């Protein structure tokens, strides 16, 4: 059996604006992921720049920051066996045109930048991203559920 993991998920401004948040969260739960933390926030420019700092040198950084601050986002912590891999499979390819049918990005994303959702890409990233948006008191269950 796969080990219990936690991952960060963001429903991006485009999907929130289209009213897709509920369906996206439903898909996570239907796939066996448990939502252990959830909130809707409006990212500030500083928060978006900090979160996406890894992309600072990339040509799309400025437009990504503008997009992520253009409306509210829904951030959540998902928990379950192989939560990181399962979430990434549910999301589909970054480019919705290349995403498999039935994936979140194929069904809800407009293009490679407005791609509906974000998910952590590995355990170290998940720990850092979760801590960026949530403190331990906001997450249901023991902190130990976050594996190395």
PLY file of the C-alpha trace (Angstrom):
ply
format ascii 1.0
element vertex 148
property float x
property float y
property float z
element edge 147
property int vertex1
property int vertex2
end_header
0.00 0.00 0.00
1.24 3.49 -0.83
2.33 5.68 2.05
0.11 8.42 3.40
1.05 11.79 1.94
-0.16 15.36 1.93
-0.02 17.71 -1.03
-1.00 21.28 -1.71
-3.68 22.03 -4.27
-4.66 25.42 -5.65
-7.80 26.02 -7.66
-6.60 28.97 -9.73
-8.49 32.22 -10.47
-9.77 31.02 -13.86
-11.44 27.92 -12.43
-12.81 29.81 -9.41
-14.30 32.47 -11.71
-16.00 29.77 -13.82
-17.58 28.18 -10.75
-15.59 24.96 -11.08
-14.24 24.84 -7.51
-16.89 22.47 -6.16
-16.53 19.99 -9.01
-12.74 20.03 -8.75
-12.85 19.39 -4.99
-15.46 16.66 -5.56
-13.10 14.92 -7.97
-10.33 14.91 -5.38
-12.62 13.34 -2.79
-14.12 10.85 -5.26
-10.58 9.67 -6.06
-9.93 8.98 -2.37
-8.15 12.16 -1.31
-9.28 13.74 1.95
-9.39 17.54 2.26
-7.67 18.30 5.58
-7.39 22.09 5.13
-9.22 24.53 2.87
-9.53 28.28 2.38
-10.30 30.86 -0.26
-7.84 33.75 -0.45
-6.90 36.63 -2.69
-3.15 36.45 -3.28
-1.23 39.68 -2.95
1.49 40.49 -5.45
4.09 39.73 -2.76
2.51 36.34 -1.92
2.33 35.29 -5.58
5.91 36.42 -6.23
7.11 34.49 -3.19
5.20 31.33 -4.04
6.40 31.30 -7.66
9.94 32.57 -6.92
11.33 29.36 -8.41
10.17 30.70 -11.80
11.55 34.23 -11.32
14.03 34.00 -14.21
11.49 32.50 -16.63
9.84 34.72 -19.25
6.31 33.89 -18.03
6.94 34.88 -14.38
5.35 38.36 -14.61
2.23 37.16 -16.39
1.93 34.22 -13.95
2.02 36.60 -10.98
-0.57 38.88 -12.62
-2.83 35.92 -13.34
-2.55 34.44 -9.84
-3.49 37.81 -8.30
-6.36 38.46 -10.73
-9.00 36.83 -8.53
-9.51 34.57 -5.54
-7.93 31.13 -5.34
-8.88 28.11 -3.24
-5.95 26.48 -1.49
-6.26 23.10 0.13
-4.24 20.31 1.66
-5.13 16.90 0.28
-4.23 13.72 2.16
-4.19 10.10 1.10
-2.06 7.22 -0.10
0.27 8.57 -2.83
-1.58 11.93 -2.62
1.06 13.75 -4.66
1.04 11.33 -7.58
-2.72 10.86 -7.50
-3.33 14.61 -7.50
-0.96 15.09 -10.44
-2.74 12.34 -12.41
-6.15 13.93 -11.66
-4.88 17.35 -12.78
-3.44 16.13 -16.10
-0.69 17.69 -18.19
0.16 21.37 -17.64
-0.94 22.12 -21.19
-4.65 21.25 -21.27
-4.42 20.48 -24.99
-2.07 17.61 -24.07
-3.99 16.49 -20.96
-5.85 13.18 -21.01
-9.64 13.24 -21.35
-11.37 13.40 -17.98
-8.53 15.23 -16.23
-9.18 18.52 -14.48
-7.04 20.57 -16.83
-8.58 19.00 -19.94
-12.07 19.72 -18.62
-11.59 23.17 -17.03
-8.40 24.87 -18.26
-8.32 27.49 -21.01
-4.62 27.28 -21.90
-1.18 26.45 -20.54
-1.13 29.52 -18.27
-4.78 29.53 -17.22
-4.67 25.86 -16.40
-7.22 25.68 -13.55
-5.13 24.00 -10.83
-1.73 23.69 -9.19
-0.40 20.69 -7.30
2.87 19.98 -5.52
5.38 17.97 -7.59
7.09 16.04 -4.78
7.31 15.53 -1.00
9.80 18.35 -0.33
7.80 20.78 -2.48
4.56 19.70 -0.79
5.98 20.42 2.69
7.20 23.87 1.63
4.03 24.77 -0.27
1.70 23.62 2.52
3.69 25.67 5.04
3.48 28.69 2.71
-0.31 28.81 3.04
-1.20 26.94 6.25
0.07 26.70 9.79
-0.28 23.43 11.72
-3.38 24.63 13.59
-5.28 24.98 10.30
-4.72 21.38 9.18
-6.84 18.49 10.41
-4.98 15.51 11.81
-1.43 14.93 12.97
1.51 16.73 11.36
3.24 13.34 11.21
0.90 12.40 8.34
3.20 14.42 6.10
5.83 11.87 5.11
9.42 12.52 4.15
0 1
1 2
2 3
3 4
4 5
5 6
6 7
7 8
8 9
9 10
10 11
11 12
12 13
13 14
14 15
15 16
16 17
17 18
18 19
19 20
20 21
21 22
22 23
23 24
24 25
25 26
26 27
27 28
28 29
29 30
30 31
31 32
32 33
33 34
34 35
35 36
36 37
37 38
38 39
39 40
40 41
41 42
42 43
43 44
44 45
45 46
46 47
47 48
48 49
49 50
50 51
51 52
52 53
53 54
54 55
55 56
56 57
57 58
58 59
59 60
60 61
61 62
62 63
63 64
64 65
65 66
66 67
67 68
68 69
69 70
70 71
71 72
72 73
73 74
74 75
75 76
76 77
77 78
78 79
79 80
80 81
81 82
82 83
83 84
84 85
85 86
86 87
87 88
88 89
89 90
90 91
91 92
92 93
93 94
94 95
95 96
96 97
97 98
98 99
99 100
100 101
101 102
102 103
103 104
104 105
105 106
106 107
107 108
108 109
109 110
110 111
111 112
112 113
113 114
114 115
115 116
116 117
117 118
118 119
119 120
120 121
121 122
122 123
123 124
124 125
125 126
126 127
127 128
128 129
129 130
130 131
131 132
132 133
133 134
134 135
135 136
136 137
137 138
138 139
139 140
140 141
141 142
142 143
143 144
144 145
145 146
146 147
